[in-house]
Amino acid sequence: RIKLVHSIRKGMANPLSICTIKDISGFKDCIAYGEYGWNENRDPINIVRCINGVWDAVYTFPKNSICHIHALIPDKREACVYVLTGDKDNESGIWKATNDFRCIVPVLYGKQSYRSCAAFIDEKLMVYATDTPLEDNFLYETDLHSNTEIIMGIPGPVINGETIGGDWWFATTVEQNPNLPKIRHCISNRKAPGNKDRYVHIFCRNSAAEVKDVIQMKKDLLPMWLFQFGNVSFVKNY
């Protein structure tokens, strides 16, 4: 049995991720997502949440500020929710939302090194993977103040990640080269500059902060735009 509970706003695609916000000081318990789509006109983008079956836009990024929202990352320790946005340099960043989304301020922004879809909060730091097809990708750790350091290089952009048990799992994608002219871009199977190979890599970061490349799966030769990226999704554990 399938029941429709909510319709995505016209012009937007399905969100990249949906998060549960629970027991965070200053926030109502809810499920929430950030709007995601190509948004070529750079229209306003909403954070949408559901409480007791009622869906509402609780914050709106104004026109020409961002392309879309990649993920919402709750942080009980700091009593906030981090908002990950993209895609161009001036649109890419990590924002801090407080006071039930009434206040959102940029923390790190303005470069592809702050373009992320997947992040993990430990006791002291945020660990995040970049998601850029345009340049090399890295796993970073940051105190979200003055210190942001590279942990390691990774072989491709990262869209999906999930905490499973005490470990953080994330996967690289194989994407087409976005620098090609539009028609060639749509039908090409040439990998992006941010991909080191044609494999999807699944990584695991354990509680000891050790990162292991667990498995690799080769992307087929079909064009990525027409037939989708090489990618892996993780089942939500709640």
C-alpha positions as CSV (number, residue, x, y, z in Angstrom):
1,R,0.0,0.0,0.0
2,I,1.4,3.4,-1.0
3,K,0.0,6.7,0.4
4,L,0.8,10.1,-0.9
5,V,1.7,12.4,2.0
6,H,3.5,15.3,0.3
7,S,4.2,16.7,-3.2
8,I,7.5,18.2,-4.1
9,R,7.2,21.8,-5.3
10,K,6.9,22.1,-9.1
11,G,10.3,22.6,-10.7
12,M,12.1,20.7,-8.0
13,A,13.4,17.2,-8.0
14,N,13.2,14.7,-5.2
15,P,15.5,16.0,-2.3
16,L,18.9,14.3,-2.1
17,S,18.2,13.4,1.5
18,I,15.6,13.7,4.3
19,C,16.7,14.1,7.9
20,T,15.1,13.6,11.3
21,I,15.5,16.4,13.8
22,K,14.9,15.1,17.3
23,D,15.8,16.3,20.8
24,I,17.8,19.3,19.5
25,S,17.5,22.3,21.8
26,G,15.6,25.2,20.2
27,F,14.0,23.0,17.4
28,K,10.7,21.2,17.2
29,D,11.0,17.5,16.5
30,C,10.3,17.0,12.8
31,I,11.4,15.5,9.5
32,A,12.9,18.0,7.1
33,Y,14.5,18.4,3.7
34,G,16.1,21.1,1.6
35,E,14.7,21.7,-1.9
36,Y,16.9,20.3,-4.7
37,G,16.7,20.8,-8.5
38,W,18.6,22.3,-11.4
39,N,17.1,25.7,-10.7
40,E,18.7,27.4,-13.7
41,N,16.9,30.7,-12.9
42,R,18.2,30.6,-9.3
43,D,14.8,31.0,-7.8
44,P,14.3,31.0,-4.0
45,I,14.9,27.7,-2.3
46,N,13.1,26.4,0.8
47,I,13.8,24.3,3.8
48,V,10.6,22.2,4.2
49,R,9.6,20.3,7.4
50,C,6.7,18.1,8.6
51,I,5.2,18.1,12.1
52,N,2.2,15.9,12.8
53,G,1.6,15.4,9.1
54,V,1.6,19.1,8.2
55,W,4.3,20.2,5.7
56,D,5.6,23.8,5.7
57,A,8.4,25.9,4.3
58,V,10.2,27.2,7.4
59,Y,13.1,29.1,5.8
60,T,13.7,30.5,2.3
61,F,17.0,31.3,0.7
62,P,16.4,34.3,-1.5
63,K,16.6,34.4,-5.3
64,N,20.2,34.3,-6.7
65,S,21.7,33.2,-3.4
66,I,22.1,29.4,-3.9
67,C,21.2,26.8,-6.6
68,H,19.8,24.2,-4.2
69,I,20.2,22.4,-0.9
70,H,22.2,19.1,-0.7
71,A,21.6,18.1,2.9
72,L,20.6,19.0,6.5
73,I,22.9,17.8,9.2
74,P,21.5,18.0,12.8
75,D,24.1,18.6,15.6
76,K,22.8,18.1,19.2
77,R,26.1,19.3,20.7
78,E,25.8,22.7,19.2
79,A,22.0,22.8,19.2
80,C,21.9,23.6,15.5
81,V,21.3,22.1,12.0
82,Y,23.9,22.6,9.4
83,V,22.7,23.2,5.8
84,L,24.9,22.1,2.9
85,T,24.4,24.1,-0.3
86,G,25.7,24.2,-3.9
87,D,26.8,24.3,-6.7
88,K,28.9,27.2,-8.0
89,D,31.7,28.6,-5.9
90,N,29.7,31.5,-4.5
91,E,26.7,29.1,-3.8
92,S,28.7,26.3,-2.1
93,G,28.8,26.3,1.6
94,I,28.0,25.1,5.1
95,W,25.4,27.2,6.9
96,K,24.4,27.1,10.6
97,A,20.7,27.1,11.4
98,T,19.5,27.9,15.0
99,N,16.3,28.9,16.8
100,D,14.0,26.5,14.9
101,F,15.4,27.7,11.5
102,R,14.6,31.4,12.3
103,C,18.3,32.2,12.0
104,I,20.7,30.8,9.3
105,V,24.2,32.2,8.8
106,P,27.1,31.0,6.6
107,V,29.9,29.3,8.3
108,L,32.2,28.1,5.4
109,Y,31.4,29.1,1.9
110,G,32.6,30.4,-1.5
111,K,34.7,27.6,-2.8
112,Q,34.3,24.1,-4.3
113,S,36.1,22.8,-1.2
114,Y,32.9,23.7,0.8
115,R,30.6,22.0,-1.7
116,S,29.3,18.9,0.1
117,C,26.3,16.6,0.2
118,A,27.5,14.3,3.0
119,A,28.8,15.2,6.4
120,F,29.2,13.5,9.8
121,I,29.4,15.1,13.2
122,D,31.5,13.5,15.9
123,E,32.1,14.7,19.4
124,K,34.3,17.7,18.4
125,L,34.4,18.1,14.6
126,M,32.5,17.8,11.4
127,V,33.9,15.4,8.8
128,Y,32.6,16.1,5.2
129,A,33.3,14.9,1.7
130,T,33.3,17.2,-1.2
131,D,31.0,16.8,-4.2
132,T,32.5,18.6,-7.1
133,P,32.9,17.2,-10.6
134,L,35.1,20.2,-11.5
135,E,38.2,19.5,-9.4
136,D,39.9,17.0,-7.1
137,N,37.7,15.8,-4.1
138,F,38.8,15.4,-0.5
139,L,37.6,14.3,2.9
140,Y,37.9,17.2,5.3
141,E,37.6,17.7,9.0
142,T,36.6,21.1,10.4
143,D,35.9,22.7,13.7
144,L,33.6,25.1,11.7
145,H,35.5,28.0,13.0
146,S,39.1,28.6,12.0
147,N,40.5,25.1,11.3
148,T,39.7,23.0,8.2
149,E,42.1,20.3,7.3
150,I,42.3,17.6,4.5
151,I,42.1,14.1,5.9
152,M,42.7,12.4,2.5
153,G,42.0,12.6,-1.2
154,I,39.0,10.6,-2.6
155,P,38.6,9.4,-6.1
156,G,35.4,11.1,-7.0
157,P,32.5,13.4,-5.8
158,V,30.3,12.1,-2.9
159,I,26.5,12.5,-2.9
160,N,25.4,9.9,-0.4
161,G,26.5,9.0,3.1
162,E,24.9,7.4,6.1
163,T,25.7,6.7,9.7
164,I,25.2,2.9,10.4
165,G,25.9,1.8,13.9
166,G,29.0,3.8,15.1
167,D,30.5,4.1,11.6
168,W,30.0,6.6,8.8
169,W,29.7,5.2,5.2
170,F,29.9,7.2,2.1
171,A,30.2,6.5,-1.7
172,T,31.8,8.3,-4.6
173,T,29.9,8.8,-7.8
174,V,31.1,8.6,-11.5
175,E,29.8,11.7,-13.3
176,Q,30.1,13.1,-16.8
177,N,32.4,16.0,-17.7
178,P,30.4,19.2,-17.1
179,N,32.8,21.3,-19.1
180,L,31.7,19.9,-22.5
181,P,29.2,21.8,-24.7
182,K,25.6,21.1,-23.7
183,I,24.7,18.5,-26.4
184,R,28.0,16.6,-25.9
185,H,27.6,16.9,-22.2
186,C,24.2,15.1,-22.4
187,I,25.4,12.2,-24.5
188,S,29.0,11.8,-23.4
189,N,30.4,9.0,-21.3
190,R,33.6,11.0,-20.5
191,K,34.2,11.2,-16.8
192,A,34.4,14.5,-15.0
193,P,37.8,16.0,-14.0
194,G,36.8,15.3,-10.3
195,N,36.8,11.5,-11.0
196,K,40.1,9.7,-10.8
197,D,38.7,6.5,-12.3
198,R,35.4,4.9,-13.5
199,Y,34.6,3.2,-10.2
200,V,32.1,3.9,-7.5
201,H,34.0,3.5,-4.2
202,I,32.3,2.8,-0.9
203,F,34.3,4.0,2.1
204,C,33.8,3.4,5.8
205,R,35.1,5.7,8.6
206,N,35.0,3.8,11.9
207,S,34.9,5.1,15.5
208,A,38.7,5.2,15.6
209,A,38.6,7.7,12.7
210,E,40.1,5.1,10.3
211,V,38.9,5.3,6.7
212,K,38.8,2.2,4.6
213,D,38.0,1.8,0.9
214,V,35.7,-1.1,1.3
215,I,34.5,-2.0,-2.3
216,Q,34.7,-0.7,-5.8
217,M,32.2,-1.1,-8.6
218,K,32.9,-0.2,-12.2
219,K,30.5,2.2,-14.0
220,D,29.2,1.0,-17.3
221,L,29.9,2.9,-20.6
222,L,26.4,4.4,-20.9
223,P,26.3,8.2,-21.0
224,M,25.9,9.5,-17.4
225,W,23.4,12.3,-18.2
226,L,20.9,10.0,-20.1
227,F,21.4,6.9,-18.0
228,Q,22.3,8.3,-14.5
229,F,25.6,8.5,-12.7
230,G,27.4,5.6,-11.3
231,N,26.2,5.8,-7.7
232,V,25.3,4.1,-4.5
233,S,22.5,5.0,-2.0
234,F,22.3,3.9,1.6
235,V,19.1,2.8,3.3
236,K,18.2,5.2,6.1
237,N,18.7,3.5,9.5
238,Y,15.7,5.1,11.2
